[in-house]
Amino acid sequence: MRRMEFKMERTGVIQEGEHVTVTEGVLPTSWYYTIDPSRAMSANYELRERLKTREGNVVNIEERPQGYYVTVEFDEQDCT
């Protein structure tokens, strides 16, 4: 299992336990992910850190001074 963190601007758009899909975005030297439909965004990741699957489950939502952070767990064990 792999966990990734996404930043969410406001509360209530995602719930813990929710099954989500993500879209991969491409920058010149990195990749980022957005929880569909544009509810939260990840940090940038290098090639070796790219996701192998596009579906996961929300396991935690945390409020910090910088905003709301969503932790999503992805099952990459069966992906090649």
C-alpha positions as protocol buffer text, in pm:
chain_id: "A"
residue {
  index: 1
  type: MET
  ca { x: 0 y: 0 z: 0 }
}
residue {
  index: 2
  type: ARG
  ca { x: 116 y: 349 z: -80 }
}
residue {
  index: 3
  type: ARG
  ca { x: -7 y: 666 z: 89 }
}
residue {
  index: 4
  type: MET
  ca { x: -5 y: 1009 z: -73 }
}
residue {
  index: 5
  type: GLU
  ca { x: -107 y: 1345 z: 64 }
}
residue {
  index: 6
  type: PHE
  ca { x: -323 y: 1597 z: -121 }
}
residue {
  index: 7
  type: LYS
  ca { x: -402 y: 1958 z: -28 }
}
residue {
  index: 8
  type: MET
  ca { x: -768 y: 2054 z: -17 }
}
residue {
  index: 9
  type: GLU
  ca { x: -873 y: 2421 z: 0 }
}
residue {
  index: 10
  type: ARG
  ca { x: -1200 y: 2377 z: 188 }
}
residue {
  index: 11
  type: THR
  ca { x: -1358 y: 2114 z: 408 }
}
residue {
  index: 12
  type: GLY
  ca { x: -1651 y: 1894 z: 317 }
}
residue {
  index: 13
  type: VAL
  ca { x: -1567 y: 1810 z: -44 }
}
residue {
  index: 14
  type: ILE
  ca { x: -1415 y: 1471 z: 45 }
}
residue {
  index: 15
  type: GLN
  ca { x: -1503 y: 1233 z: 329 }
}
residue {
  index: 16
  type: GLU
  ca { x: -1289 y: 973 z: 506 }
}
residue {
  index: 17
  type: GLY
  ca { x: -1355 y: 626 z: 366 }
}
residue {
  index: 18
  type: GLU
  ca { x: -1448 y: 763 z: 23 }
}
residue {
  index: 19
  type: HIS
  ca { x: -1319 y: 581 z: -288 }
}
residue {
  index: 20
  type: VAL
  ca { x: -1155 y: 835 z: -521 }
}
residue {
  index: 21
  type: THR
  ca { x: -992 y: 848 z: -862 }
}
residue {
  index: 22
  type: VAL
  ca { x: -701 y: 1072 z: -953 }
}
residue {
  index: 23
  type: THR
  ca { x: -586 y: 1233 z: -1275 }
}
residue {
  index: 24
  type: GLU
  ca { x: -215 y: 1262 z: -1355 }
}
residue {
  index: 25
  type: GLY
  ca { x: -80 y: 1599 z: -1467 }
}
residue {
  index: 26
  type: VAL
  ca { x: 254 y: 1645 z: -1642 }
}
residue {
  index: 27
  type: LEU
  ca { x: 510 y: 1921 z: -1588 }
}
residue {
  index: 28
  type: PRO
  ca { x: 844 y: 1948 z: -1772 }
}
residue {
  index: 29
  type: THR
  ca { x: 1034 y: 1740 z: -1512 }
}
residue {
  index: 30
  type: SER
  ca { x: 769 y: 1606 z: -1275 }
}
residue {
  index: 31
  type: TRP
  ca { x: 414 y: 1477 z: -1230 }
}
residue {
  index: 32
  type: TYR
  ca { x: 127 y: 1575 z: -1000 }
}
residue {
  index: 33
  type: TYR
  ca { x: -213 y: 1426 z: -918 }
}
residue {
  index: 34
  type: THR
  ca { x: -559 y: 1575 z: -873 }
}
residue {
  index: 35
  type: ILE
  ca { x: -846 y: 1402 z: -695 }
}
residue {
  index: 36
  type: ASP
  ca { x: -1135 y: 1408 z: -945 }
}
residue {
  index: 37
  type: PRO
  ca { x: -1317 y: 1632 z: -1006 }
}
residue {
  index: 38
  type: SER
  ca { x: -1057 y: 1892 z: -896 }
}
residue {
  index: 39
  type: ARG
  ca { x: -1115 y: 1851 z: -522 }
}
residue {
  index: 40
  type: ALA
  ca { x: -753 y: 1828 z: -399 }
}
residue {
  index: 41
  type: MET
  ca { x: -402 y: 1836 z: -545 }
}
residue {
  index: 42
  type: SER
  ca { x: -79 y: 1654 z: -464 }
}
residue {
  index: 43
  type: ALA
  ca { x: 276 y: 1779 z: -451 }
}
residue {
  index: 44
  type: ASN
  ca { x: 503 y: 1724 z: -752 }
}
residue {
  index: 45
  type: TYR
  ca { x: 666 y: 1382 z: -794 }
}
residue {
  index: 46
  type: GLU
  ca { x: 968 y: 1260 z: -991 }
}
residue {
  index: 47
  type: LEU
  ca { x: 954 y: 984 z: -1253 }
}
residue {
  index: 48
  type: ARG
  ca { x: 1048 y: 709 z: -1005 }
}
residue {
  index: 49
  type: GLU
  ca { x: 765 y: 822 z: -773 }
}
residue {
  index: 50
  type: ARG
  ca { x: 478 y: 810 z: -1026 }
}
residue {
  index: 51
  type: LEU
  ca { x: 159 y: 631 z: -927 }
}
residue {
  index: 52
  type: LYS
  ca { x: 92 y: 292 z: -1082 }
}
residue {
  index: 53
  type: THR
  ca { x: -284 y: 305 z: -1017 }
}
residue {
  index: 54
  type: ARG
  ca { x: -542 y: 581 z: -1037 }
}
residue {
  index: 55
  type: GLU
  ca { x: -787 y: 469 z: -766 }
}
residue {
  index: 56
  type: GLY
  ca { x: -758 y: 480 z: -390 }
}
residue {
  index: 57
  type: ASN
  ca { x: -937 y: 528 z: -59 }
}
residue {
  index: 58
  type: VAL
  ca { x: -931 y: 834 z: 167 }
}
residue {
  index: 59
  type: VAL
  ca { x: -789 y: 726 z: 504 }
}
residue {
  index: 60
  type: ASN
  ca { x: -745 y: 1061 z: 680 }
}
residue {
  index: 61
  type: ILE
  ca { x: -839 y: 1429 z: 657 }
}
residue {
  index: 62
  type: GLU
  ca { x: -640 y: 1671 z: 871 }
}
residue {
  index: 63
  type: GLU
  ca { x: -675 y: 2045 z: 928 }
}
residue {
  index: 64
  type: ARG
  ca { x: -346 y: 2236 z: 958 }
}
residue {
  index: 65
  type: PRO
  ca { x: -270 y: 2611 z: 966 }
}
residue {
  index: 66
  type: GLN
  ca { x: -188 y: 2589 z: 590 }
}
residue {
  index: 67
  type: GLY
  ca { x: -521 y: 2424 z: 501 }
}
residue {
  index: 68
  type: TYR
  ca { x: -679 y: 2081 z: 481 }
}
residue {
  index: 69
  type: TYR
  ca { x: -477 y: 1772 z: 393 }
}
residue {
  index: 70
  type: VAL
  ca { x: -619 y: 1446 z: 260 }
}
residue {
  index: 71
  type: THR
  ca { x: -430 y: 1116 z: 284 }
}
residue {
  index: 72
  type: VAL
  ca { x: -522 y: 860 z: 18 }
}
residue {
  index: 73
  type: GLU
  ca { x: -410 y: 498 z: 22 }
}
residue {
  index: 74
  type: PHE
  ca { x: -339 y: 329 z: -312 }
}
residue {
  index: 75
  type: ASP
  ca { x: -297 y: -45 z: -365 }
}
residue {
  index: 76
  type: GLU
  ca { x: -1 y: -80 z: -601 }
}
residue {
  index: 77
  type: GLN
  ca { x: 85 y: -441 z: -515 }
}
residue {
  index: 78
  type: ASP
  ca { x: -84 y: -592 z: -822 }
}
residue {
  index: 79
  type: CYS
  ca { x: 22 y: -318 z: -1066 }
}
residue {
  index: 80
  type: THR
  ca { x: 311 y: -355 z: -1307 }
}
